[in-house]
Amino acid sequence: MMISNLLRSVVVGTVALIVYFDSAQLWHLYVFSIIFGIVDSFFHPALNSIIPRAVERDSLGSGNAILRGTHELTYLIGSAPAGILMSAVGMAG
């Protein structure tokens, strides 16, 4: 899981640098989207396999609920500031 998360970070960071230096082309986004999708397909199963190892069997339902709840909460909390920032700064930055 750590390797796939590191690779996801590298992909996102590379895209950010390409956009920052204003050399992004459409094919870059296609290639990095495919790479991210492949790496992400390893990340999520690894993430979900942690819960049975981290909690006892009778707490498995609660552990999964906490994981999913916090995961969705971070999307909710992160989306609002991102939307505000994009409306204030604009897509081009």
C-alpha positions as CSV (number, residue, x, y, z in Angstrom):
1,M,0.0,0.0,0.0
2,M,2.8,2.4,0.8
3,I,4.4,1.8,-2.6
4,S,1.2,2.4,-4.5
5,N,0.5,5.5,-2.4
6,L,4.0,6.8,-3.1
7,L,3.5,6.2,-6.9
8,R,0.1,8.0,-6.8
9,S,1.9,10.9,-5.1
10,V,4.6,10.9,-7.8
11,V,2.0,10.9,-10.6
12,V,0.0,13.8,-9.1
13,G,3.1,15.7,-8.3
14,T,4.4,15.3,-11.9
15,V,1.1,16.5,-13.3
16,A,1.2,19.5,-10.9
17,L,4.8,20.4,-12.1
18,I,3.8,20.0,-15.8
19,V,0.9,22.3,-15.3
20,Y,2.9,24.7,-13.2
21,F,5.6,25.1,-15.9
22,D,2.8,25.5,-18.5
23,S,3.9,22.6,-20.6
24,A,0.8,20.4,-20.2
25,Q,-0.6,18.8,-23.2
26,L,-3.7,16.7,-23.5
27,W,-1.8,13.5,-24.1
28,H,0.0,14.1,-20.8
29,L,-3.3,14.0,-19.0
30,Y,-4.3,10.8,-20.8
31,V,-1.0,9.1,-20.0
32,F,-1.0,10.2,-16.3
33,S,-4.7,9.3,-15.9
34,I,-4.0,5.8,-17.1
35,I,-1.0,5.4,-14.9
36,F,-2.9,6.8,-11.9
37,G,-5.8,4.4,-12.6
38,I,-3.4,1.4,-12.8
39,V,-1.7,2.3,-9.5
40,D,-5.0,3.2,-7.8
41,S,-6.3,-0.3,-8.6
42,F,-3.6,-1.7,-6.3
43,F,-4.0,1.0,-3.6
44,H,-7.7,0.5,-2.7
45,P,-7.6,-3.3,-2.2
46,A,-4.5,-2.8,-0.1
47,L,-6.2,-0.1,1.9
48,N,-9.3,-2.3,2.5
49,S,-7.1,-5.2,3.5
50,I,-5.7,-3.3,6.5
51,I,-8.9,-3.3,8.5
52,P,-9.1,-7.0,9.2
53,R,-5.5,-6.9,10.4
54,A,-6.0,-3.8,12.6
55,V,-9.3,-4.6,14.4
56,E,-10.7,-7.7,16.0
57,R,-13.1,-9.9,14.1
58,D,-16.2,-8.7,16.1
59,S,-15.3,-5.1,15.4
60,L,-14.8,-5.5,11.7
61,G,-18.1,-3.8,10.7
62,S,-17.3,-0.8,12.9
63,G,-13.7,-0.6,11.6
64,N,-15.0,-0.6,8.0
65,A,-17.6,2.0,8.8
66,I,-15.0,4.3,10.4
67,L,-12.6,3.9,7.4
68,R,-15.3,4.6,4.8
69,G,-16.8,7.5,6.9
70,T,-13.5,9.3,7.3
71,H,-12.6,8.7,3.7
72,E,-15.9,10.3,2.5
73,L,-15.6,13.1,5.1
74,T,-12.2,14.1,3.7
75,Y,-13.6,14.3,0.2
76,L,-16.4,16.5,1.5
77,I,-14.2,18.7,3.6
78,G,-11.6,19.0,0.8
79,S,-14.0,19.8,-1.9
80,A,-15.4,23.0,-0.4
81,P,-12.1,24.8,0.0
82,A,-11.0,23.6,-3.4
83,G,-14.1,25.1,-5.0
84,I,-13.7,28.4,-3.2
85,L,-10.0,28.5,-4.2
86,M,-10.8,27.8,-7.9
87,S,-13.5,30.4,-8.0
88,A,-11.2,33.0,-6.4
89,V,-8.0,32.2,-8.3
90,G,-9.4,30.7,-11.5
91,M,-8.5,27.5,-13.3
92,A,-5.3,29.0,-14.8
93,G,-4.0,30.2,-11.4
